[in-house]
Amino acid sequence: MTTSIILDCDPGHDDMMAILLAAAHPNIDLLGITTVSGNGSLDKVTYNAQRICALAGLTIPIGKGANDPLAGKASAAPTIHGASALDGAPLPEPTYDLSELNAVELIAKLVAESPVPVTLVPTGPMTNIAQFLMAHPELHSKIEHIAFMGGSVTRGNWTPYAEFNIWADPEAADVVLRSGIRTTMVGLNVSHMALATPEVLDRLLALDTDLARTVVDLLKFFAHTYDTVFGMPDPPLHDPIPVAAVIDPAVMTTALLPVSIELNGDLTRGATVVDVHGITGRDANVHVALDLDVDYFWNLIVDSIRDLG
């Protein structure tokens, strides 16, 4: 069965892989791509989305979204993704223009015009998604699912307890989790299982295509920065996992749990508070990823690069 999705992202090395997986797999109808500042400035990540589409020969509508979070100012992650937010290999120039619609307008148009309910897949800060939900309550019934990469059941990666995407706009994440729409969270506890090991890179190189070689060069840069910053020589590929879960939920194990976003803590702002043991008595509101079929996941990734190559 084909699922219609809109991918909201901040490319970013792992966002690149999410785009390629969503575009390649026959179970996904990628209606559009929207961008949000996160891994780099809005201009940089939007340009990267265009260049990724050029690299893979894609012509998917791209809507430029929010530069700043709902509260405060934007941050970026140049220590991880480099000055361009996608360092490591030359990429082609864009082959088509951005949509005349901004991200929220494009999401609303695609959702309203879709003959079937649409799944939203945010893999960066969820500012665009929150703004869409607040601006268009009449379209909530046409959202099948929101599957996002962000948060963690355990520890963070940007502060001790906050993962970057949620930390960058916790108010937006709070809007999404309170929306009442079916929501799935893929956090660091699972994404750190999806490591781009030398064996994985060898599988990609064995495809012997220009796309595969470019992807490997980019992932090698990603590996270097992860090793430098976190002491992880094999980088985790966070963002394609919610796409993979839309393709086939069997790729990961989830549990329906109460999840809240910490908005105020001096040391914990942006943390995802996952009530695994039901201590708070709050209603379960999020399907939380707890385990990943790593071999299946990497088969999906390698097959997508092969099919696009």
C-alpha positions in Angstrom: 0.0 0.0 0.0 1.3 3.5 -0.9 1.4 6.2 1.7 1.4 9.8 0.7 3.9 11.9 2.7 5.3 15.3 3.1 8.9 15.4 4.3 9.8 18.4 6.5 13.6 18.5 6.9 16.8 20.5 7.5 19.3 18.8 5.2 21.8 17.7 6.7 23.5 14.4 5.9 20.9 12.2 7.4 18.0 14.3 6.0 19.6 13.6 2.6 19.2 9.9 3.2 15.6 10.4 4.3 14.8 12.3 1.0 16.5 9.6 -1.1 14.7 6.7 0.7 11.3 8.5 0.5 11.8 9.3 -3.2 12.9 5.8 -4.1 10.6 3.4 -2.3 7.4 2.3 -4.1 5.4 2.3 -0.9 5.9 6.1 -0.6 4.4 8.9 -2.6 6.5 11.9 -1.8 4.2 14.8 -2.4 6.6 17.5 -1.3 9.6 18.6 0.7 9.5 21.5 3.1 12.6 23.0 4.8 13.2 24.5 8.3 16.4 25.9 9.8 18.2 23.5 12.0 21.3 21.7 10.9 22.1 25.0 9.1 20.5 28.3 8.3 17.2 28.2 6.3 18.9 29.4 3.1 21.6 26.7 3.4 19.3 23.8 4.1 16.8 24.8 1.4 19.7 25.0 -1.1 20.8 21.6 0.1 17.3 20.1 -0.5 17.4 21.5 -4.0 20.9 20.1 -4.6 19.9 16.6 -3.3 17.0 16.5 -5.7 19.4 17.5 -8.5 21.8 14.8 -7.5 19.2 12.1 -7.6 17.2 13.5 -10.6 14.1 14.3 -8.6 11.5 17.0 -9.3 9.6 17.3 -6.0 8.0 20.6 -4.9 10.1 22.2 -2.3 8.7 24.9 0.0 10.9 27.1 2.1 9.8 27.3 5.7 10.6 28.8 9.1 13.9 30.5 9.9 13.3 30.9 13.6 11.5 28.7 16.2 8.2 29.7 17.7 10.1 31.3 20.6 13.6 32.7 20.4 16.1 32.5 17.6 17.4 29.8 15.3 20.5 27.7 16.1 22.6 25.5 13.8 24.9 22.5 14.0 28.0 23.3 12.0 30.2 21.1 14.2 28.3 18.1 12.8 27.2 19.0 9.3 29.9 21.5 8.3 29.7 25.1 7.1 27.3 24.3 4.3 25.2 21.9 6.5 26.1 19.2 3.9 29.8 19.2 3.6 31.9 16.3 2.2 31.3 16.1 -1.5 30.5 18.4 -4.4 26.8 18.5 -5.3 25.1 19.8 -8.5 23.3 23.1 -8.7 19.5 23.1 -8.5 17.6 22.1 -11.6 14.3 23.8 -10.8 12.9 26.6 -8.7 11.4 26.5 -5.3 7.7 26.5 -4.9 6.1 30.0 -4.8 4.4 28.8 -1.7 6.1 28.8 1.7 6.3 25.6 3.7 3.0 26.0 5.6 1.2 27.1 2.4 2.6 24.1 0.5 1.7 21.6 3.2 -1.8 23.0 3.3 -2.2 22.8 -0.5 -0.9 19.3 -0.8 -3.0 18.0 2.1 -6.1 19.7 0.9 -5.7 18.4 -2.6 -4.7 14.9 -1.7 -7.4 12.2 -2.3 -6.1 10.3 0.7 -5.0 11.3 4.2 -1.4 12.5 4.3 1.4 11.5 6.7 3.8 14.2 7.8 7.4 13.2 8.4 9.4 16.0 10.2 13.1 15.2 10.6 14.2 18.6 11.9 12.8 21.1 14.3 8.9 20.9 14.0 8.3 24.7 13.6 6.6 24.3 10.1 4.4 21.4 11.3 3.3 23.3 14.4 2.5 26.4 12.4 0.5 24.4 9.9 -1.5 22.7 12.7 -2.2 26.0 14.3 -3.2 27.8 11.0 -5.3 25.0 9.5 -7.4 23.1 12.1 -9.8 22.3 9.3 -7.2 20.0 7.7 -6.3 18.0 10.9 -8.7 15.3 9.8 -6.7 14.8 6.6 -3.5 14.1 8.5 -3.1 10.3 8.8 0.0 10.3 11.0 3.0 12.4 12.1 6.2 10.3 12.3 9.1 12.5 13.5 12.7 12.1 14.3 13.5 13.8 17.6 13.8 13.3 21.3 15.0 10.3 23.2 13.8 7.8 25.8 17.2 8.2 27.6 19.7 11.0 27.1 20.2 13.9 24.7 22.8 14.9 22.2 22.7 18.7 22.4 22.2 19.0 26.1 22.4 16.2 28.6 18.7 15.5 28.2 17.6 17.2 25.0 18.0 16.0 21.5 18.8 18.7 18.9 15.5 18.8 16.9 13.3 19.1 20.0 15.7 21.5 21.8 15.7 23.8 18.7 12.0 24.4 19.0 10.4 22.7 22.1 7.2 24.8 21.8 6.6 23.5 18.3 7.1 19.9 19.5 4.7 20.5 22.3 2.0 21.7 19.8 2.5 18.6 17.7 2.3 16.2 20.7 -0.9 18.0 22.0 -2.6 17.9 18.6 -4.4 14.7 19.1 -3.1 13.4 15.7 -1.5 9.9 15.8 2.2 10.5 16.4 5.3 8.3 16.3 8.6 9.4 17.9 11.9 8.0 16.7 14.5 9.1 19.2 18.2 8.8 19.8 17.7 5.5 21.7 16.8 3.9 18.4 18.6 6.1 15.9 21.9 5.3 17.5 21.4 1.7 16.4 21.5 2.7 12.8 25.2 3.2 12.5 26.9 3.8 9.1 29.7 1.3 9.6 32.5 0.6 7.2 30.6 -2.5 6.1 27.6 -0.4 5.2 29.7 2.1 3.2 31.3 -0.9 1.4 27.8 -2.1 0.4 27.0 1.3 -1.0 30.3 1.5 -2.9 29.6 -1.9 -4.4 26.7 -0.4 -6.2 29.3 1.3 -8.4 27.2 4.4 -9.2 28.0 8.1 -9.0 25.1 8.6 -6.6 26.4 5.9 -4.3 30.0 7.2 -4.3 28.7 10.7 -3.5 26.6 9.4 -0.6 29.6 7.5 0.8 31.8 10.6 0.6 29.2 12.6 2.5 28.8 9.9 5.1 32.5 9.8 5.6 32.5 13.5 6.4 29.6 12.8 8.8 31.6 10.0 10.4 34.6 12.3 10.9 32.5 15.0 12.7 30.7 12.4 14.8 34.0 10.9 15.9 35.4 14.3 16.7 32.4 15.6 18.6 30.9 12.5 20.2 33.7 9.9 20.0 31.5 7.8 17.6 33.5 6.7 14.5 30.4 5.2 12.9 27.7 8.0 12.6 24.0 7.3 13.4 21.6 7.8 10.5 18.8 9.3 12.4 16.4 10.8 9.9 15.6 8.0 7.4 14.2 5.9 10.3 10.7 7.5 10.5 10.5 7.2 6.6 11.4 3.5 6.9 8.8 3.1 9.6 6.2 4.6 7.2 7.3 2.2 4.5 7.0 -0.8 6.9 6.2 -0.4 10.6 7.8 -3.8 11.2 11.2 -2.1 10.8 10.9 -1.0 14.5 9.2 -1.9 17.7 7.1 0.8 19.4 5.0 1.2 22.5 2.2 3.7 23.2 3.4 5.9 26.0 2.9 9.3 27.7 5.4 11.8 26.3 5.7 15.4 27.4 8.1 18.2 26.3 10.0 20.1 29.0 9.6 23.8 28.2 11.0 25.5 31.3 13.9 23.6 32.9 17.2 25.5 33.0 19.1 22.2 32.4 16.3 20.2 30.8 14.5 22.5 28.3 13.8 20.5 25.2 13.9 17.1 26.9 11.3 14.5 25.9 9.9 13.1 29.1 8.9 9.5 28.2 6.9 7.9 31.0 7.8 4.3 30.3 6.4 3.0 33.6 3.2 5.1 33.8 4.4 7.0 36.9 2.7 10.3 36.0 -0.7 8.9 35.3 -0.9 10.9 32.1 -2.6 9.5 29.0 -0.4 7.7 26.5 -0.2 10.0 23.5 2.9 8.9 21.4 4.0 5.7 19.7 7.6 5.6 20.9 10.3 3.6 19.0 12.1 1.2 21.3 14.0 -1.1 19.0 15.1 -1.3 15.4 15.6 -4.1 12.9 19.0 -2.8 11.8 19.6 -5.3 8.9 16.1 -4.5 7.5 16.7 -0.8 7.8 20.0 -0.9 6.0 18.6 -3.1 3.2 16.0 -0.4 2.6 18.7 2.3 2.5 21.0 0.4 0.1 18.1 -0.6 -2.1 17.0 3.0 -2.4 20.4 4.2 -3.5 20.6 1.3 -6.0 17.1 2.1 -7.4 17.9 5.8 -7.8 21.4 5.2 -9.2 
